[in-house]
Amino acid sequence: MRMLMPASSRTARVFLLSLLSFFVLVVLAAGQTQQVADKSAQSTSRPPASGPASEGPKGVSQYVGAETCKTCHEDLYNAWEKTPHWKTTLNKEGGPSHQGCEGCHGPGADHVAGGGDKTKIFTFKDASRQETSARCLSCHGEGHEQSHFAESAHASSDVGCLDCHSPHHAREEQHLLAEKQPQLCYGCHTAAKADFAKPYHHRVNEGLVQCNDCHNPHGTATIRQVRALPSGDAVCYKCHVDKQGPFVYEHVPVKTEGCGSCHTPHGSTNPRLLKVSLVNMLCLQCHTFPTPGPSGPAHNQSAKYQACTMCHTQIHGSNFSNVFFK
């Protein structure tokens, strides 16, 4: 007769088998972990591969440092060392991609390994204006004065950064200009050059005013890339502060059309850079029939009254007289 095993004995056997299986799994897992650790230790103990491309993904050129570039391009390195770019690229925050020669030309390991192969590195000489400007704007872009360059008149006229700037052979230290102002600007803006040669002109040729004091060559939201003060007013008030106001009685054209409604900013054959020689003729361009203006015997345009500003002395605006007498 077959003996039946009590239920409690069967439960104990199942428990023992489960416990034994658990210990076996723990031992196997520990062995695999040890193997992985041993392999990791072996890989870290190996010496690094020799050569400049020993770091990074396979097939991707790596950075070698400016000192390596100097071994072949010593003259360029010495010129670059004297520029603001050299001081800027010493900043370690951007990493190798923003440091030294490779900050502009890209990683140079393949270029070095190829014995100076120019196809293995970015060369500005062989690139288009769009490509070179895009590389410059990778640093001089958002948050800088050059952030609107893509929408500027210069960019739309196919003028690139290197048409005005020379990173290695600049003739003006601060902005790395290829030629000092105003001669650089005159190379294209010949009409402005002629204006500054007129008897009455802003003193640009004398070196007291620079073109970029009034214009932002990298683009603005205003016409002719004219700068504006932080208040939004015309840049003219930067020097002519007495004309800025605000005034109780405003001369409307000053606020609506700006200084250019009466003056030519670069140069003129007329005193005070006026558009016409006679002041009364300038005023009568607006103050004539049928609009309200001078009328009656008091303004008969005789020699005595030819200069309107003899009476209307505060023509830019007044705090006391609505006809700008004082």
NUZA-958879 format. One record per residue (C-alpha): residue number from 1; residue in three letters; z, x, y. Coordinates in pm, whole numbers, plus 50000, padded with zeros to 5 digits. Layout:
<pts>
PT    n  res     c3     c1     c2
PT  NUM  ALA      Z      X      Y
...
</pts>
This chain:
<pts>
PT    n  res     c3     c1     c2
PT    1  MET  50000  50000  50000
PT    2  ARG  49893  50146  50336
PT    3  MET  50170  50216  50587
PT    4  LEU  50111  50095  50945
PT    5  MET  50202  50340  51223
PT    6  PRO  50430  50196  51482
PT    7  ALA  50269  50117  51820
PT    8  SER  50500  50359  51999
PT    9  SER  50370  50653  51787
PT   10  ARG  50007  50574  51870
PT   11  THR  50088  50566  52240
PT   12  ALA  50257  50903  52219
PT   13  ARG  49953  51057  52045
PT   14  VAL  49718  50924  52313
PT   15  PHE  49941  51063  52587
PT   16  LEU  49953  51408  52423
PT   17  LEU  49574  51422  52384
PT   18  SER  49523  51323  52750
PT   19  LEU  49769  51587  52868
PT   20  LEU  49600  51856  52657
PT   21  SER  49256  51763  52799
PT   22  PHE  49391  51788  53154
PT   23  PHE  49523  52141  53096
PT   24  VAL  49190  52250  52947
PT   25  LEU  49002  52124  53256
PT   26  VAL  49246  52303  53487
PT   27  VAL  49197  52633  53304
PT   28  LEU  48816  52603  53312
PT   29  ALA  48815  52523  53683
PT   30  ALA  49037  52821  53759
PT   31  GLY  48800  53052  53570
PT   32  GLN  48496  52931  53765
PT   33  THR  48680  52976  54096
PT   34  GLN  48769  53334  54002
PT   35  GLN  48403  53410  53917
PT   36  VAL  48288  53280  54257
PT   37  ALA  48553  53489  54432
PT   38  ASP  48450  53801  54241
PT   39  LYS  48084  53751  54334
PT   40  SER  48180  53698  54700
PT   41  ALA  48386  54016  54702
PT   42  GLN  48098  54211  54548
PT   43  SER  47852  54083  54811
PT   44  THR  48083  54173  55102
PT   45  SER  48148  54518  54963
PT   46  ARG  47777  54606  54955
PT   47  PRO  47649  54817  55246
PT   48  PRO  47424  54625  55494
PT   49  ALA  47051  54667  55464
PT   50  SER  46908  54932  55693
PT   51  GLY  46662  54859  55972
PT   52  PRO  46665  54645  56289
PT   53  ALA  46590  54319  56109
PT   54  SER  46898  54330  55887
PT   55  GLU  47044  54012  56036
PT   56  GLY  46925  53655  56044
PT   57  PRO  46676  53454  55837
PT   58  LYS  46405  53634  55647
PT   59  GLY  46077  53658  55842
PT   60  VAL  46238  53604  56186
PT   61  SER  46238  53898  56427
PT   62  GLN  46582  54003  56548
PT   63  TYR  46727  54158  56864
PT   64  VAL  46755  54535  56891
PT   65  GLY  46908  54580  57236
PT   66  ALA  46777  54720  57566
PT   67  GLU  46869  55077  57477
PT   68  THR  46614  55067  57196
PT   69  CYS  46348  54945  57441
PT   70  LYS  46435  55232  57674
PT   71  THR  46328  55493  57418
PT   72  CYS  45963  55398  57479
PT   73  HIS  45971  55216  57814
PT   74  GLU  46201  55439  58014
PT   75  ASP  46013  55395  58343
PT   76  LEU  46025  55016  58317
PT   77  TYR  46389  55025  58212
PT   78  ASN  46484  55244  58510
PT   79  ALA  46307  55007  58750
PT   80  TRP  46465  54701  58587
PT   81  GLU  46810  54862  58601
PT   82  LYS  46802  54843  58982
PT   83  THR  46728  54468  58997
PT   84  PRO  46952  54160  58999
PT   85  HIS  46820  54079  58651
PT   86  TRP  46998  54385  58511
PT   87  LYS  47334  54273  58648
PT   88  THR  47279  53915  58531
PT   89  THR  47181  54007  58177
PT   90  LEU  47500  54207  58130
PT   91  ASN  47671  53869  58098
PT   92  LYS  47757  53834  57728
PT   93  GLU  47806  53457  57734
PT   94  GLY  47442  53377  57662
PT   95  GLY  47420  53607  57360
PT   96  PRO  47128  53841  57279
PT   97  SER  46869  53583  57381
PT   98  HIS  46991  53611  57743
PT   99  GLN  47056  53986  57758
PT  100  GLY  46848  54291  57840
PT  101  CYS  46474  54320  57801
PT  102  GLU  46475  54073  57513
PT  103  GLY  46619  53804  57738
PT  104  CYS  46265  53771  57880
PT  105  HIS  46041  53924  57615
PT  106  GLY  46210  53781  57306
PT  107  PRO  46349  53960  56997
PT  108  GLY  46193  54302  56949
PT  109  ALA  46269  54412  56591
PT  110  ASP  45918  54338  56463
PT  111  HIS  45769  54499  56775
PT  112  VAL  45968  54818  56701
PT  113  ALA  45891  54809  56328
PT  114  GLY  45522  54769  56410
PT  115  GLY  45517  55084  56619
PT  116  GLY  45490  54896  56948
PT  117  ASP  45259  54618  56830
PT  118  LYS  45223  54390  57136
PT  119  THR  45142  54089  56922
PT  120  LYS  45496  54101  56783
PT  121  ILE  45664  54033  57118
PT  122  PHE  45607  53816  57425
PT  123  THR  45402  53999  57689
PT  124  PHE  45369  53834  58029
PT  125  LYS  45042  54011  58109
PT  126  ASP  44855  53833  57831
PT  127  ALA  45015  53489  57879
PT  128  SER  44898  53200  58096
PT  129  ARG  45071  53104  58419
PT  130  GLN  45216  52798  58253
PT  131  GLU  45364  53007  57972
PT  132  THR  45513  53271  58199
PT  133  SER  45659  53014  58438
PT  134  ALA  45810  52819  58149
PT  135  ARG  45980  53136  58026
PT  136  CYS  46124  53205  58373
PT  137  LEU  46243  52847  58406
PT  138  SER  46432  52872  58078
PT  139  CYS  46696  53049  58289
PT  140  HIS  46599  52946  58645
PT  141  GLY  46573  52577  58565
PT  142  GLU  46823  52296  58572
PT  143  GLY  47094  52346  58829
PT  144  HIS  46899  52608  59025
PT  145  GLU  46682  52595  59336
PT  146  GLN  46378  52624  59109
PT  147  SER  46456  52304  58917
PT  148  HIS  46172  52111  59090
PT  149  PHE  45909  52381  59046
PT  150  ALA  45705  52182  58792
PT  151  GLU  45650  51910  59057
PT  152  SER  45589  52153  59345
PT  153  ALA  45268  52207  59539
PT  154  HIS  45257  52564  59411
PT  155  ALA  45268  52459  59046
PT  156  SER  45002  52191  59097
PT  157  SER  44782  52459  59256
PT  158  ASP  44820  52681  58948
PT  159  VAL  45050  52930  59119
PT  160  GLY  45290  53087  58870
PT  161  CYS  45617  53273  58912
PT  162  LEU  45454  53614  58870
PT  163  ASP  45207  53547  59151
PT  164  CYS  45497  53587  59393
PT  165  HIS  45765  53773  59194
PT  166  SER  45763  54109  59017
PT  167  PRO  46062  54164  58784
PT  168  HIS  45991  54537  58741
PT  169  HIS  45817  54649  59061
PT  170  ALA  45951  54421  59333
PT  171  ARG  45914  54520  59699
PT  172  GLU  46200  54294  59805
PT  173  GLU  46526  54338  59620
PT  174  GLN  46707  54007  59653
PT  175  HIS  46437  53770  59524
PT  176  LEU  46219  54026  59341
PT  177  LEU  45917  53940  59556
PT  178  ALA  45592  54121  59486
PT  179  GLU  45545  54158  59864
PT  180  LYS  45785  54110  60153
PT  181  GLN  45771  53797  60363
PT  182  PRO  45575  53685  60556
PT  183  GLN  45287  53894  60421
PT  184  LEU  45334  53744  60075
PT  185  CYS  45294  53390  60210
PT  186  TYR  45006  53488  60440
PT  187  GLY  44808  53591  60133
PT  188  CYS  44734  53221  60074
PT  189  HIS  44848  53045  60393
PT  190  THR  44601  53196  60639
PT  191  ALA  44623  52900  60880
PT  192  ALA  44996  52957  60918
PT  193  LYS  44928  53325  60984
PT  194  ALA  44698  53227  61271
PT  195  ASP  44960  52989  61414
PT  196  PHE  45226  53258  61419
PT  197  ALA  44990  53477  61621
PT  198  LYS  44978  53221  61905
PT  199  PRO  45165  53286  62234
PT  200  TYR  45449  53047  62150
PT  201  HIS  45572  53064  61793
PT  202  HIS  45877  53084  61574
PT  203  ARG  45969  53451  61542
PT  204  VAL  45857  53502  61184
PT  205  ASN  45644  53810  61248
PT  206  GLU  45938  53966  61429
PT  207  GLY  46156  53926  61121
PT  208  LEU  46407  53688  61281
PT  209  VAL  46295  53386  61076
PT  210  GLN  46174  53377  60715
PT  211  CYS  45928  53128  60566
PT  212  ASN  46186  53019  60310
PT  213  ASP  46436  52941  60585
PT  214  CYS  46236  52623  60643
PT  215  HIS  46042  52582  60317
PT  216  ASN  46151  52586  59955
PT  217  PRO  45856  52745  59773
PT  218  HIS  45988  52617  59440
PT  219  GLY  45952  52252  59539
PT  220  THR  46136  51974  59718
PT  221  ALA  46115  51597  59738
PT  222  THR  45976  51624  60092
PT  223  ILE  45624  51687  60220
PT  224  ARG  45512  52049  60257
PT  225  GLN  45820  52157  60060
PT  226  VAL  46028  52147  60379
PT  227  ARG  46399  52196  60329
PT  228  ALA  46660  51948  60442
PT  229  LEU  47022  51996  60538
PT  230  PRO  47293  51864  60302
PT  231  SER  47328  51571  60543
PT  232  GLY  46961  51483  60484
PT  233  ASP  46856  51580  60836
PT  234  ALA  46559  51801  60911
PT  235  VAL  46609  52173  60861
PT  236  CYS  46523  52222  61231
PT  237  TYR  46883  52130  61317
PT  238  LYS  47001  52438  61130
PT  239  CYS  46914  52632  61446
PT  240  HIS  46867  52358  61708
PT  241  VAL  47208  52198  61661
PT  242  ASP  47218  52054  62015
PT  243  LYS  46928  51823  61924
PT  244  GLN  47093  51678  61614
PT  245  GLY  47327  51418  61759
PT  246  PRO  47424  51153  61668
PT  247  PHE  47363  51006  62012
PT  248  VAL  47459  50669  62156
PT  249  TYR  47100  50630  62276
PT  250  GLU  46854  50773  62026
PT  251  HIS  46495  50860  62104
PT  252  VAL  46333  50669  61820
PT  253  PRO  46055  50917  61726
PT  254  VAL  46313  51191  61674
PT  255  LYS  46478  50993  61394
PT  256  THR  46174  50818  61248
PT  257  GLU  45894  51075  61271
PT  258  GLY  46092  51394  61313
PT  259  CYS  46041  51698  61530
PT  260  GLY  45677  51724  61426
PT  261  SER  45588  51414  61627
PT  262  CYS  45591  51629  61944
PT  263  HIS  45608  51992  61827
PT  264  THR  45397  52216  61605
PT  265  PRO  45650  52410  61396
PT  266  HIS  45458  52733  61335
PT  267  GLY  45305  52813  61670
PT  268  SER  45125  52670  61971
PT  269  THR  44939  52769  62287
PT  270  ASN  45176  52535  62475
PT  271  PRO  45534  52610  62582
PT  272  ARG  45811  52473  62357
PT  273  LEU  45557  52448  62077
PT  274  LEU  45432  52115  62215
PT  275  LYS  45121  51955  62070
PT  276  VAL  44957  51907  62411
PT  277  SER  44975  52110  62728
PT  278  LEU  45089  51838  62969
PT  279  VAL  45420  51669  62898
PT  280  ASN  45313  51338  63052
PT  281  MET  45008  51323  62825
PT  282  LEU  45235  51373  62525
PT  283  CYS  45467  51093  62638
PT  284  LEU  45180  50855  62712
PT  285  GLN  45063  50879  62352
PT  286  CYS  45343  50629  62285
PT  287  HIS  45450  50497  62626
PT  288  THR  45134  50319  62737
PT  289  PHE  44991  49967  62747
PT  290  PRO  45045  49733  62564
PT  291  THR  45372  49894  62448
PT  292  PRO  45662  49917  62696
PT  293  GLY  45629  50227  62909
PT  294  PRO  45596  50377  63254
PT  295  SER  45447  50136  63504
PT  296  GLY  45441  50071  63879
PT  297  PRO  45425  50308  64177
PT  298  ALA  45724  50511  64056
PT  299  HIS  45503  50648  63775
PT  300  ASN  45168  50693  63944
PT  301  GLN  45106  51019  63757
PT  302  SER  45065  51214  64077
PT  303  ALA  45144  51583  64070
PT  304  LYS  45505  51507  64162
PT  305  TYR  45563  51301  63849
PT  306  GLN  45349  51478  63592
PT  307  ALA  45642  51617  63393
PT  308  CYS  45833  51317  63257
PT  309  THR  46120  51547  63160
PT  310  MET  46188  51621  63527
PT  311  CYS  46385  51295  63525
PT  312  HIS  46426  51220  63156
PT  313  THR  46600  51547  63088
PT  314  GLN  46777  51446  62764
PT  315  ILE  46461  51339  62586
PT  316  HIS  46601  51409  62238
PT  317  GLY  46891  51167  62286
PT  318  SER  47170  51083  62528
PT  319  ASN  47525  50957  62519
PT  320  PHE  47518  50819  62876
PT  321  SER  47172  50689  62966
PT  322  ASN  46941  50457  62773
PT  323  VAL  46646  50611  62956
PT  324  PHE  46767  50965  62885
PT  325  PHE  46842  51058  63246
PT  326  LYS  47161  51244  63155
</pts>
